[in-house]
Amino acid sequence: MELTSPTYQHRRRQSTTARSYSDTLASNVIERTRREMFYRACAQGFPYSTKLTAHVSCVNYLVFSRKGGRWLASAGDDFRILLWDFNQEDLRSPSGSYSGPAGNVLSLDFSASNQYLISGGSDSLVLRYDMSRLLPPGVQWDPERPSPALNVYRGHDESVRCISAHAHHDELFFSAGEDGRIILHDARVDRRSSSAQGIYQHTTEFTGVQAHPVMEHVFATSDSRGQVCLRDSRMAFGPLSTRSNEGIVQTYVTKLSKRSCGHLSNPESSSVAFDRDGTRLALTMLHWYPTIYALPDPYPLAICTGRNGPDGNPAPAGERTYSNSCTMKSGAFGGPGISEDILYAAGSDDFRGYVWEIPDATTLAGLRQEIPTEEWYTQEWRDVVGYCEGLLTTRYVPLEISTPLCRLNGHRSIVNAVAIHPSQLHIVTSGIERHIMLHSPTPSSPVTQNLTLTPSEVRKLTEWSPEDEMRFLGALLGTHPTLHEGDTGQSHDESHTISLFDHILREEGEGDVFELKPCKDDNEDGETEENDHGVIDIMRSPST
């Protein structure tokens, strides 16, 4: 027995190893097959679409529920939140709605298990809704009877720019505000004492916050001065005595440099997004391009542009391509039906959405160029923009992904929001118009039927005219520039709203980031830029 027992155990280990190896091979084959199907299906992009119409004003934000993506939540300037059921066979109208916002809704997120939906917006309120209180099956949605919020949180003094739910706990979620606060809310805490587990106070507006999808204590932030950080909640919140380094564990380099300009630029990062496994993050930058980072690397791996069309040919002279100068936009990673997020999508001022295929981080890191300081100043580097920490530091030039996988058409004005379904081949876009565009690579799917080819032509930005000026002034002087009394989803003429943003585009579009967002080198004259880090411990103990 002493001789045979080890032999038996060894054989068992071999058998287990063999099964594991076989399972890995099978998994790889399945994944490879899924990828091949994905690429075949999306070879021509997402040329089919239909309109989802129920809002009566701008639709600012779109998000799919976690895991299977059954629900699409949408919200905007009409002060309500709509839910669209992607388990329907022919999606045409919402299945429910929520009331409560008293201003434009700017952000939404589902909790870890989809039990709750959380919103934030220009009214400074954070609202939490109970998804279990949706209408029972077979009961028709009544737009006149929306469901109220379960909880209202009043911890912000100004607009709430972003909401991000914790990846593992339904009761935890972050909010970021223009009052410079990041709040980690804990719904389990007695709201009579404190509705937040902790507050971090900054001295400039926050523009984004995202909980890491895997690491439970890690989250990312972006602010109006261009600073983007990875933080640890154990260091950022709690009593002042336990806080450390504002919670920062990584700061990402966002300053831009070009040889023909004697100063740096630090564009505002208007949103931040993780991919599904949290190994990469993407920044949407004002007056600049979406920028991709690997989590542990402070320097960017890639920028996403519209220099070429999806066919690889340069955009014709005079044609507007990707830009982000005039509205708050959010981007999203995705990889429908496959095991990793290989796509990144974002809206644009040229009335389109863009989808780029993102190579793996190792490939991108190998293609990134590093230019030493001396070489930067002794050679010309025409049209090259590098990322750096200061004027006297190495420039890092990320790969430019200049050819998008596809462009998403069908809009007549700016596209602000994009969401990629986690399992089905659908992308949704929205923006200045009241409708949501549902895009597909095929004319039908399990969700919707009879999609039509989206016109490839894009409306040209109009020239100035006295009539446009009058419409612009009328919209601007109204009680709400993008929401008009008596609007209905079927009859409202959106020309006033579109004219308003056409005027803004003529005034502010296509701006030069080096002129609009110059910044001082931290090491220049031994001084630093304004110190915009501040910590105020205003968390109250649940026991008080």
C-alpha positions in Angstrom: 0.0 0.0 0.0 2.9 2.3 0.7 4.1 1.8 -2.8 0.8 2.0 -4.6 -0.6 5.0 -2.8 1.8 7.6 -4.3 1.4 6.0 -7.7 -2.4 6.4 -7.4 -2.1 10.0 -6.2 0.3 10.8 -9.1 -2.1 9.3 -11.6 -4.9 11.3 -10.1 -2.9 14.5 -10.4 -2.1 13.6 -14.0 -5.8 13.0 -14.6 -6.7 16.4 -13.0 -4.0 18.1 -15.0 -5.2 16.5 -18.2 -8.8 17.5 -17.5 -7.7 21.1 -16.7 -5.6 21.2 -19.9 -8.5 19.8 -21.9 -10.9 22.3 -20.4 -8.5 25.1 -21.2 -8.2 24.0 -24.8 -12.0 23.8 -25.1 -12.4 27.2 -23.6 -9.9 28.6 -26.0 -11.6 27.1 -29.0 -15.0 28.5 -27.8 -13.5 31.9 -27.3 -11.7 31.8 -30.7 -15.0 30.8 -32.4 -16.9 33.6 -30.7 -14.3 36.1 -31.8 -14.5 34.9 -35.4 -18.3 35.2 -35.3 -18.0 38.7 -33.8 -15.6 39.9 -36.5 -17.7 38.3 -39.3 -20.8 40.0 -37.9 -19.2 43.4 -37.5 -17.1 43.4 -40.7 -19.3 46.2 -42.0 -19.7 47.9 -38.7 -23.2 48.6 -37.3 -25.0 50.0 -40.4 -28.6 49.2 -39.3 -30.5 51.2 -36.8 -33.9 52.2 -35.3 -35.0 55.0 -33.1 -36.2 54.5 -29.5 -38.4 57.5 -28.8 -40.0 58.4 -25.5 -37.9 61.2 -24.0 -38.9 64.8 -24.9 -35.5 66.5 -24.6 -31.8 65.8 -24.8 -30.7 62.3 -23.7 -27.5 62.7 -21.7 -26.7 59.3 -20.4 -27.1 55.6 -21.3 -26.1 52.6 -19.3 -26.9 48.8 -19.5 -27.5 46.8 -16.4 -24.7 44.5 -15.2 -24.2 40.9 -16.2 -26.7 40.1 -19.0 -27.6 43.6 -19.9 -31.4 43.1 -19.7 -32.1 46.8 -18.9 -31.0 50.0 -20.6 -31.5 53.0 -18.5 -31.7 56.4 -20.2 -32.0 59.9 -18.8 -31.5 63.5 -19.7 -33.0 67.0 -19.7 -36.7 66.0 -19.3 -36.1 65.2 -15.6 -37.1 61.5 -15.8 -35.4 58.1 -16.1 -36.6 55.5 -18.5 -36.0 51.7 -18.5 -35.9 49.7 -21.8 -36.2 45.9 -21.5 -33.8 44.1 -23.9 -35.5 40.8 -23.1 -38.4 41.9 -25.4 -38.7 40.4 -28.8 -39.5 43.7 -30.5 -38.3 46.6 -28.4 -40.3 49.8 -29.2 -41.1 51.5 -25.9 -39.9 51.7 -22.3 -41.1 49.2 -19.7 -40.9 51.7 -16.8 -39.9 55.1 -15.6 -38.7 56.9 -12.5 -39.4 60.4 -11.3 -37.6 62.5 -8.8 -35.0 64.6 -10.6 -35.5 68.3 -10.4 -32.8 69.1 -13.0 -31.0 67.5 -15.9 -29.8 64.0 -15.2 -26.1 63.6 -16.0 -25.2 60.1 -14.8 -26.7 56.7 -14.0 -25.5 53.4 -12.8 -26.9 50.0 -11.7 -25.8 48.5 -8.4 -23.7 45.3 -8.2 -26.6 42.9 -8.5 -28.9 45.3 -10.4 -31.2 45.6 -7.4 -30.9 49.4 -7.5 -30.5 52.2 -10.1 -28.8 55.4 -9.0 -28.9 58.8 -10.6 -27.2 62.2 -10.2 -27.6 65.5 -12.0 -27.7 69.3 -12.0 -30.1 69.5 -9.1 -27.3 68.3 -6.8 -29.4 65.3 -5.7 -28.4 61.6 -5.7 -31.5 59.4 -6.1 -31.6 55.6 -5.5 -34.4 53.5 -7.1 -35.5 50.0 -6.3 -35.6 47.8 -9.4 -37.7 45.2 -7.6 -40.6 47.6 -7.7 -40.9 47.5 -11.5 -44.3 46.8 -13.1 -45.2 43.1 -13.0 -45.2 41.2 -16.4 -48.2 42.0 -18.6 -48.9 45.4 -17.0 -48.5 48.2 -19.5 -46.2 51.1 -18.7 -48.0 54.3 -18.0 -45.8 57.4 -18.7 -48.0 59.4 -16.4 -47.3 57.2 -13.4 -43.5 57.0 -12.9 -42.1 55.3 -9.8 -40.6 57.5 -7.1 -37.1 57.2 -5.6 -36.4 54.9 -2.7 -33.8 57.2 -1.2 -32.7 60.8 -1.7 -29.1 61.9 -0.8 -28.3 65.6 -0.4 -24.6 65.5 0.3 -23.6 67.7 -2.7 -24.0 71.5 -3.1 -23.6 71.6 -6.9 -24.2 69.4 -9.9 -23.5 65.7 -9.5 -21.4 64.9 -12.6 -21.0 61.1 -12.1 -22.4 58.1 -10.3 -20.5 54.8 -10.0 -21.8 51.8 -8.1 -19.4 49.5 -6.2 -18.7 46.3 -8.1 -19.5 43.9 -5.3 -21.8 45.6 -2.8 -25.3 46.8 -3.6 -25.3 49.3 -0.8 -22.1 51.1 -1.7 -21.7 53.7 -4.5 -19.7 56.8 -5.3 -20.8 60.2 -6.5 -18.6 63.0 -7.9 -19.7 66.6 -7.9 -18.8 70.0 -9.2 -18.6 71.1 -5.5 -15.3 69.2 -5.4 -16.6 66.3 -3.4 -16.3 62.5 -3.9 -18.8 60.8 -1.6 -18.7 57.1 -0.8 -22.3 56.4 0.1 -23.3 53.5 2.3 -27.0 52.9 2.2 -26.8 50.6 5.3 -25.9 53.6 7.5 -28.7 55.2 9.4 -29.6 58.2 7.2 -30.6 60.3 10.2 -26.9 60.2 11.2 -25.0 60.1 8.0 -25.9 58.9 4.5 -22.3 58.7 3.5 -19.4 56.5 4.7 -16.9 59.2 3.8 -16.4 62.4 1.9 -13.2 63.6 0.2 -13.1 67.3 -0.5 -11.1 68.7 -3.5 -10.6 72.4 -4.4 -11.7 72.0 -8.0 -14.7 70.3 -9.6 -14.7 66.6 -10.1 -15.8 65.5 -13.5 -15.8 61.7 -13.1 -15.5 58.8 -10.7 -15.4 55.0 -11.4 -15.3 52.1 -9.1 -12.8 49.4 -10.1 -14.7 46.4 -11.5 -12.6 43.9 -9.6 -10.5 45.5 -6.8 -13.1 46.5 -4.1 -11.1 49.4 -2.6 -9.9 51.0 -5.8 -11.6 53.8 -7.7 -10.5 56.4 -10.3 -11.3 60.1 -10.4 -11.0 62.9 -13.0 -11.2 66.6 -12.4 -11.6 69.9 -14.4 -7.9 70.7 -14.1 -7.0 67.5 -15.9 -5.8 65.4 -13.0 -6.7 61.7 -13.2 -5.9 59.5 -10.3 -6.3 55.9 -9.1 -7.3 56.0 -5.4 -7.7 53.6 -2.5 -10.9 54.1 -0.4 -9.1 53.0 2.7 -6.7 56.0 2.3 -9.2 58.5 1.0 -12.1 58.2 3.5 -12.6 57.8 7.2 -11.2 59.9 10.1 -8.5 62.4 9.1 -6.0 60.5 11.1 -6.3 57.4 8.9 -6.2 59.2 5.5 -3.1 59.2 3.5 -1.9 61.0 0.3 -5.6 61.9 -0.6 -6.0 58.2 -1.3 -3.8 58.4 -4.4 -2.0 55.3 -5.5 -1.4 56.3 -9.1 -1.5 59.5 -11.0 -1.8 59.4 -14.8 0.1 61.8 -17.0 -2.3 63.9 -19.0 -0.2 67.0 -19.9 0.4 67.5 -23.6 3.5 68.9 -25.3 4.2 69.8 -28.9 7.5 71.1 -30.3 6.1 74.3 -31.8 4.6 75.4 -28.5 6.5 76.8 -25.6 4.0 75.7 -23.0 2.2 72.5 -22.0 -1.5 71.9 -22.1 -3.6 69.9 -19.6 -7.0 69.2 -21.0 -10.0 68.6 -18.8 -10.8 64.9 -18.5 -14.6 64.9 -18.7 -15.1 61.2 -17.9 -13.2 58.0 -17.1 -14.1 54.4 -17.8 -12.6 51.0 -16.9 -12.8 47.9 -19.2 -14.5 44.9 -17.7 -11.5 43.4 -15.9 -10.1 46.7 -14.8 -6.7 46.4 -16.6 -7.2 49.5 -18.8 -8.9 52.8 -18.4 -10.0 55.4 -21.0 -10.3 59.1 -20.6 -12.7 61.4 -22.6 -10.8 64.7 -22.9 -12.2 68.1 -23.7 -10.6 69.5 -26.9 -8.6 66.4 -27.3 -8.9 62.7 -28.1 -10.0 59.6 -26.1 -6.9 58.3 -24.4 -6.2 54.7 -23.3 -4.0 53.7 -20.3 -2.9 50.5 -18.8 -3.8 50.5 -15.1 -0.2 50.3 -13.6 1.3 52.6 -16.3 1.1 56.4 -15.8 1.8 57.1 -19.5 -0.9 56.6 -22.2 -0.8 53.6 -24.6 -3.1 55.0 -27.4 -5.2 57.9 -28.5 -8.4 57.3 -30.6 -9.0 59.7 -33.5 -11.1 60.0 -36.7 -8.2 60.9 -39.0 -9.3 58.1 -41.3 -12.6 56.6 -42.3 -13.4 53.0 -41.4 -12.1 52.0 -44.8 -8.6 53.3 -43.9 -8.7 56.3 -46.3 -8.0 59.7 -44.9 -11.0 61.9 -44.2 -11.6 64.2 -47.1 -10.4 67.8 -46.7 -13.0 69.9 -44.9 -15.0 67.0 -43.6 -15.6 67.1 -39.8 -14.3 64.1 -37.9 -14.1 63.2 -34.2 -14.0 66.1 -31.8 -15.1 66.9 -28.3 -15.4 70.6 -27.5 -18.9 71.5 -26.6 -20.8 69.1 -24.4 -20.2 66.6 -21.5 -19.5 63.2 -23.1 -18.9 59.7 -21.8 -17.2 56.8 -23.4 -17.5 53.0 -22.9 -15.6 49.8 -23.4 -17.3 46.7 -24.7 -16.9 43.3 -26.2 -20.4 41.8 -26.9 -20.4 38.1 -26.4 -16.6 37.7 -26.0 -14.5 37.4 -22.9 -12.7 40.8 -23.0 -13.5 44.3 -24.0 -11.8 45.0 -27.3 -13.9 48.0 -28.3 -14.1 51.5 -27.1 -16.8 53.9 -28.2 -17.5 57.6 -27.7 -19.7 60.3 -29.1 -18.5 63.3 -31.1 -19.3 66.9 -32.1 -19.5 65.8 -35.7 -23.0 64.2 -35.1 -21.6 60.6 -35.0 -20.5 58.0 -32.6 -17.2 56.3 -33.0 -16.1 52.7 -32.3 -12.4 51.8 -32.2 -10.9 48.3 -31.8 -8.3 48.5 -29.0 -5.2 46.2 -29.3 -3.9 44.5 -26.1 -1.8 46.5 -23.7 1.4 44.7 -24.5 1.1 45.4 -28.2 0.3 49.1 -27.5 3.2 49.5 -25.1 5.6 48.1 -27.7 4.4 50.7 -30.3 4.6 53.7 -27.9 7.5 56.0 -28.7 9.7 57.5 -25.9 11.6 60.7 -26.9 14.3 61.9 -24.5 14.3 65.6 -23.6 17.4 66.5 -25.5 16.2 64.7 -28.6 12.8 66.4 -28.3 14.4 69.9 -28.4 17.0 69.2 -31.0 14.7 67.7 -33.7 11.7 69.1 -35.4 8.9 66.5 -34.5 6.4 68.1 -36.8 2.7 67.4 -35.9 3.8 65.2 -33.0 2.1 65.6 -29.6 3.7 63.9 -26.6 2.5 63.3 -23.0 4.9 64.4 -20.3 5.2 65.5 -16.7 7.0 68.7 -17.4 9.0 70.7 -20.0 12.2 69.0 -19.1 11.0 65.4 -19.0 10.8 62.6 -21.6 7.9 62.7 -24.0 5.7 59.7 -24.5 3.9 59.4 -27.8 1.1 56.8 -27.7 -0.1 54.9 -30.8 -2.7 56.8 -32.7 -5.6 54.5 -33.6 -6.6 56.7 -36.5 -9.0 54.2 -38.3 -12.2 53.5 -36.3 -13.8 50.1 -36.7 -17.0 52.0 -37.6 -18.9 55.2 -37.2 -22.4 55.3 -35.9 -24.7 57.6 -37.9 -28.3 58.7 -37.7 -28.1 61.8 -35.5 -28.7 65.4 -36.6 -26.7 66.9 -33.7 -24.0 66.2 -31.1 -23.7 62.6 -29.7 -23.0 62.6 -26.0 -23.6 59.1 -24.7 -22.6 55.6 -26.0 -23.3 52.2 -24.4 -22.3 48.8 -25.7 -24.5 45.8 -24.8 -22.5 43.2 -22.9 -23.8 40.2 -24.8 -25.8 41.2 -27.9 -24.4 43.0 -30.9 -26.1 46.3 -30.2 -24.7 49.8 -29.5 -26.9 52.7 -28.4 -26.2 56.3 -28.8 -27.9 59.6 -27.8 -27.3 63.3 -27.4 -28.9 66.6 -28.2 -31.9 65.0 -29.8 -34.7 63.4 -27.9 -34.4 59.9 -29.3 -32.0 57.0 -28.7 -30.4 55.3 -31.7 -30.2 51.5 -31.5 -27.4 50.3 -33.8 -26.9 46.7 -35.1 -24.7 44.9 -37.7 -27.9 43.1 -39.0 -31.4 44.1 -39.9 -32.9 42.1 -37.1 -32.0 40.6 -33.8 -33.6 38.8 -30.8 -34.4 42.3 -29.4 -35.8 44.2 -32.4 -37.0 43.6 -35.9 -37.0 45.4 -39.3 -34.1 47.7 -38.7 -33.3 49.9 -41.6 -30.0 51.0 -43.1 -28.8 54.2 -41.4 -28.1 57.0 -43.9 -24.4 57.5 -44.3 -24.7 61.2 -44.9 -24.2 63.5 -42.0 -26.0 66.8 -41.7 -23.6 69.7 -42.3 -23.2 72.4 -39.7 -25.2 75.3 -40.9 -23.8 78.7 -41.5 -24.8 81.7 -39.4 -28.1 83.3 -40.3 -30.5 85.8 -38.7 -33.1 83.1 -38.3 -30.6 80.8 -36.5 -29.6 83.7 -34.2 -33.3 84.3 -33.3 -33.8 80.6 -32.5 -30.6 80.6 -30.5 -31.7 83.6 -28.4 -35.2 82.1 -28.0 -33.8 78.8 -26.7 -31.3 80.6 -24.5 -33.8 83.0 -22.9 -36.4 80.3 -22.3 -36.9 78.8 -18.8 -35.2 75.6 -19.9 -33.0 75.8 -23.1 -33.7 72.2 -24.3 -37.1 71.5 -22.8 -40.2 73.2 -24.1 -43.6 73.2 -22.4 -46.0 70.9 -24.1 -43.4 68.8 -25.8 -44.4 65.3 -26.8 -42.2 62.6 -28.1 -44.2 62.5 -31.4 -44.6 66.1 -32.3 -41.8 68.3 -31.0 -39.8 70.1 -33.6 -36.2 69.9 -32.3 -35.0 72.8 -34.5 -34.7 75.2 -31.6 -32.4 72.8 -29.6 -30.4 71.8 -32.6 -30.0 75.5 -33.6 -28.8 76.3 -30.0 -26.0 73.7 -30.3 -25.1 74.6 -33.9 -24.4 78.1 -32.6 -22.3 76.7 -29.8 -20.4 74.6 -32.2 -19.7 77.6 -34.5 -18.4 79.5 -31.5 -16.5 76.9 -29.6 -16.0 73.8 -31.9 -12.6 72.6 -33.1 -10.7 74.6 -30.5 -6.9 74.2 -30.1 -6.3 72.6 -26.7 -2.9 74.4 -26.4 -4.7 77.7 -26.7 -7.7 76.8 -24.6 -6.1 74.8 -21.8 -2.5 76.0 -21.3 -0.8 75.0 -18.1 2.4 76.0 -16.3 5.2 73.5 -15.9 5.3 72.3 -12.2 9.0 72.8 -12.1 9.1 76.2 -13.8 10.6 78.9 -11.5 10.5 76.5 -8.7 6.8 76.9 -8.3 4.0 74.5 -8.8 0.6 74.9 -10.3 -2.2 75.7 -7.8 -2.5 73.1 -5.2 -5.9 71.6 -5.8 -5.7 68.8 -3.2 -7.6 69.3 0.1 -8.9 67.0 2.6 -11.8 67.9 5.0 -13.0 65.2 7.4 -16.7 65.8 7.5 -17.8 62.2 7.9 -19.9 61.6 11.0 -19.8 58.3 12.8 -23.0 56.3 12.6 -23.1 56.1 16.3 -23.4 59.9 16.8 
